[in-house]
Amino acid sequence: MPPVNELQHPDRDALVLEDVLFALSDPARLDLVRQLRESSLTAASCTTLDPAMPKSTRSHMLKVLREAGVIRNVPEGRNRRLSLRREDLDARFPGLLDAVL
């Protein structure tokens, strides 16, 4: 069990293609993944997210991506660092990210 402030992430071998494709099917989530392709982001500074978007919607979007294994969301001080799990996704589903992004 991870510490209280850490979220669970699926292991590489547990990634499911249908879950990854579902997570990438939403335009806002896909846009965030495109940003993460370049470098990691602080969750508070996700520029793809509409400032008018409710916090609950943003949280759900990040949860879907994390639970599918597309992103890693880890504590960094008072914020959270978001990063694309490119290596894991490429190992599990070669060429998928290149085709989708």
C-alpha positions in Angstrom: 0.0 0.0 0.0 1.5 3.4 -1.0 1.8 6.2 1.6 -1.3 8.3 2.2 -0.3 11.1 -0.2 0.8 8.8 -3.0 -1.6 7.4 -5.6 -1.6 3.9 -6.9 -0.4 3.3 -10.5 -0.9 0.1 -12.4 2.3 -1.9 -13.1 3.5 -2.0 -16.7 2.3 -5.6 -17.1 -1.2 -4.7 -15.9 -1.8 -2.0 -18.5 -4.9 -2.9 -20.6 -5.1 -1.6 -24.2 -8.9 -0.8 -23.9 -8.3 1.3 -20.8 -5.5 3.2 -22.4 -7.5 3.8 -25.6 -10.5 5.0 -23.5 -8.3 7.4 -21.5 -6.9 8.8 -24.8 -10.4 9.1 -26.4 -11.3 12.4 -24.7 -10.0 15.5 -26.5 -9.0 17.3 -23.2 -7.2 14.2 -21.9 -5.5 13.7 -25.2 -4.4 17.3 -25.2 -2.8 17.0 -21.8 -1.0 13.8 -22.9 0.4 15.8 -25.9 1.7 18.4 -23.5 3.3 15.7 -21.3 5.0 14.2 -24.4 7.4 17.2 -24.2 8.1 17.3 -20.4 6.4 16.7 -17.1 4.1 19.3 -15.6 2.9 20.4 -12.2 -0.7 19.5 -11.8 -1.5 23.1 -10.8 0.0 24.4 -14.0 -1.7 22.3 -16.6 -2.1 24.8 -19.4 -4.4 22.6 -21.5 -7.1 22.7 -18.9 -9.7 25.4 -19.2 -9.5 27.7 -16.2 -13.3 27.6 -16.1 -13.2 23.8 -15.8 -14.4 22.6 -12.4 -11.7 21.2 -10.1 -13.7 17.9 -9.9 -13.7 17.5 -13.7 -9.9 18.1 -13.8 -9.4 15.6 -11.0 -11.5 13.0 -12.8 -9.6 13.6 -16.0 -6.2 13.0 -14.2 -7.6 9.9 -12.4 -8.7 8.3 -15.7 -5.3 8.8 -17.2 -3.5 7.6 -14.1 -5.6 4.5 -13.6 -5.2 3.6 -17.2 -1.5 3.8 -16.8 -1.0 6.7 -19.2 0.4 9.2 -16.7 2.3 9.1 -13.4 1.0 11.5 -10.7 3.4 11.8 -7.8 3.6 14.2 -4.9 6.2 17.0 -5.2 6.0 19.3 -2.2 2.6 20.8 -2.0 1.9 20.0 -5.7 1.9 16.9 -7.8 4.2 16.1 -10.7 2.5 14.7 -13.8 4.5 12.7 -16.3 3.8 10.5 -19.3 4.6 6.8 -18.8 6.1 6.7 -22.3 8.5 3.9 -21.6 5.9 1.7 -20.1 3.4 2.4 -22.8 5.9 1.8 -25.6 7.1 -1.5 -24.0 3.5 -2.8 -23.6 2.0 -1.4 -26.8 4.8 -0.5 -29.3 3.9 2.3 -31.6 0.6 3.2 -29.9 1.5 6.6 -28.6 3.2 7.6 -31.9 0.0 6.6 -33.8 -2.4 8.3 -31.4 -0.3 11.5 -30.8 
